[in-house]
Amino acid sequence: MVGFGGTALAFSMWWIYFILPAGPALHLQRHRSFFFGYAHMPIFAAIAATGAGLHVAAYYVDHEAHISAAVAVASIAVPVALFKVSLTWLFSVMICVDRTVIAVAAGVVAALAGSVGLATAGVSVPICLLVVVLALGVSIVIDEKRGTERMNAALEQMKAGA
């Protein structure tokens, strides 16, 4: 389950990252390239920390880590939250501040906190990992259904202003 969850988590993070049309956004706002480049530091750190968190969860499931289930889940949930918040911030600066995107990010962070709470309540770590993956999956569905329309409209508005 941890292996499946980790694979689904990596795929979800990949999808969320590439929802942002970085090429057109940078083409229209070349003055933000320095920001865009350095804004990736917390994103890349979060991706690396998520991998480390999955390693911690695997050790926990194998009974090799002497930590609580909540700490094992938090070692995944906290970096994923940093990833989602960092990408939302990058999206807001590069394209537009959109209430839907911000609300989705807040919902994902709440679900991630809920996964840690579930682990504290005694739910197994693999199930909590699936909650993390489902939170990102819901984020993808909402972003694809509602966010891309607004993103394309914002890009068109930037083109018109350029």
C-alpha positions as CSV (number, residue, x, y, z in Angstrom):
1,M,0.0,0.0,0.0
2,V,2.8,2.4,0.8
3,G,4.4,1.7,-2.6
4,F,1.1,2.3,-4.4
5,G,0.5,5.4,-2.4
6,G,4.0,6.7,-3.1
7,T,3.6,6.1,-6.8
8,A,0.2,7.8,-6.8
9,L,1.6,10.7,-4.8
10,A,4.4,11.2,-7.2
11,F,2.1,11.2,-10.2
12,S,-0.3,13.6,-8.5
13,M,2.4,16.0,-7.6
14,W,3.7,15.8,-11.2
15,W,0.3,16.6,-12.6
16,I,-0.3,19.5,-10.2
17,Y,3.1,21.0,-11.1
18,F,2.4,20.9,-14.8
19,I,-1.1,22.4,-14.6
20,L,0.6,25.8,-14.5
21,P,1.4,26.8,-18.1
22,A,4.9,28.0,-17.2
23,G,6.0,28.6,-20.8
24,P,3.3,31.0,-21.8
25,A,3.3,32.7,-18.4
26,L,7.1,33.3,-18.6
27,H,6.9,34.5,-22.2
28,L,4.3,37.1,-21.3
29,Q,6.1,38.1,-18.1
30,R,9.8,37.9,-18.7
31,H,10.5,40.3,-15.9
32,R,9.4,37.5,-13.5
33,S,11.9,34.9,-14.6
34,F,14.2,35.5,-11.6
35,F,11.3,35.1,-9.2
36,F,10.1,32.0,-11.1
37,G,13.5,30.4,-10.9
38,Y,14.0,31.0,-7.2
39,A,10.4,30.2,-6.3
40,H,11.2,26.6,-7.2
41,M,13.5,26.2,-4.2
42,P,10.7,25.4,-1.7
43,I,9.0,23.3,-4.4
44,F,12.0,21.2,-5.0
45,A,12.7,21.0,-1.3
46,A,9.2,19.8,-0.7
47,I,9.5,17.1,-3.4
48,A,12.7,15.8,-1.9
49,A,11.2,15.9,1.6
50,T,8.2,14.0,0.4
51,G,10.4,11.2,-0.8
52,A,12.2,11.2,2.5
53,G,8.8,11.1,4.2
54,L,7.8,8.0,2.2
55,H,11.0,6.4,3.3
56,V,10.1,7.1,6.9
57,A,6.6,5.7,6.4
58,A,8.1,2.5,4.9
59,Y,10.3,2.1,7.9
60,Y,7.3,2.7,10.2
61,V,5.3,0.0,8.4
62,D,8.2,-2.4,8.6
63,H,8.4,-1.7,12.4
64,E,12.0,-0.3,12.0
65,A,11.1,3.2,13.0
66,H,10.3,3.9,16.6
67,I,8.0,6.8,16.1
68,S,4.3,7.3,16.3
69,A,2.0,6.8,13.3
70,A,1.1,10.5,13.4
71,V,4.8,11.5,13.0
72,A,5.1,9.0,10.1
73,V,2.1,10.5,8.3
74,A,3.2,14.1,9.1
75,S,6.6,13.3,7.5
76,I,4.7,13.0,4.2
77,A,1.8,15.4,4.8
78,V,3.9,18.5,5.8
79,P,6.1,18.4,2.7
80,V,3.1,17.8,0.4
81,A,1.4,20.8,2.1
82,L,4.5,22.9,1.4
83,F,4.5,21.7,-2.2
84,K,0.8,22.7,-2.7
85,V,1.1,26.0,-0.9
86,S,4.3,26.9,-2.8
87,L,2.7,26.1,-6.2
88,T,-0.4,28.0,-5.3
89,W,1.8,31.0,-4.5
90,L,3.7,30.6,-7.7
91,F,0.5,30.3,-9.7
92,S,-0.9,33.4,-8.0
93,V,2.1,35.5,-8.8
94,M,2.7,34.2,-12.4
95,I,-0.9,34.0,-13.6
96,C,-3.5,35.5,-11.3
97,V,-4.9,35.4,-7.8
98,D,-7.8,33.1,-8.1
99,R,-10.1,32.3,-5.2
100,T,-10.9,28.8,-6.5
101,V,-7.2,27.9,-6.6
102,I,-6.6,29.3,-3.2
103,A,-9.7,27.5,-1.8
104,V,-8.5,24.2,-3.3
105,A,-5.1,24.7,-1.7
106,A,-6.7,25.4,1.7
107,G,-8.8,22.3,1.3
108,V,-5.8,20.2,0.5
109,V,-3.9,21.5,3.6
110,A,-7.0,20.8,5.7
111,A,-7.2,17.2,4.3
112,L,-3.5,16.7,5.0
113,A,-3.9,17.9,8.6
114,G,-6.9,15.5,8.8
115,S,-4.7,12.6,7.6
116,V,-2.3,13.3,10.5
117,G,-5.4,13.5,12.8
118,L,-6.6,10.1,11.5
119,A,-3.2,8.6,12.3
120,T,-3.4,10.0,15.8
121,A,-6.8,8.4,16.1
122,G,-5.3,5.0,15.2
123,V,-6.0,4.7,11.5
124,S,-3.2,2.8,9.7
125,V,-0.5,4.7,7.9
126,P,-1.2,3.3,4.5
127,I,-4.9,4.5,4.8
128,C,-3.7,7.9,5.9
129,L,-1.4,8.0,2.9
130,L,-4.3,7.2,0.6
131,V,-6.2,10.2,2.2
132,V,-3.2,12.4,1.2
133,V,-3.3,11.0,-2.4
134,L,-7.1,11.5,-2.5
135,A,-6.7,15.1,-1.4
136,L,-4.4,15.8,-4.3
137,G,-6.6,13.8,-6.7
138,V,-9.6,16.0,-5.8
139,S,-7.3,19.0,-6.3
140,I,-6.4,17.8,-9.8
141,V,-10.1,17.3,-10.7
142,I,-11.2,20.7,-9.5
143,D,-8.2,22.4,-11.1
144,E,-8.8,20.7,-14.4
145,K,-12.6,21.4,-14.3
146,R,-12.6,25.0,-13.1
147,G,-9.0,26.3,-12.8
148,T,-7.9,25.8,-16.4
149,E,-10.7,28.0,-17.8
150,R,-9.7,30.9,-15.5
151,M,-6.0,30.3,-16.1
152,N,-6.6,30.5,-19.9
153,A,-8.7,33.6,-19.5
154,A,-6.0,35.2,-17.4
155,L,-3.3,34.3,-20.0
156,E,-5.5,35.8,-22.7
157,Q,-5.9,39.0,-20.7
158,M,-2.1,39.2,-20.3
159,K,-1.7,38.8,-24.0
160,A,-4.1,41.5,-24.7
161,G,-2.3,43.8,-22.3
162,A,1.2,43.1,-23.8
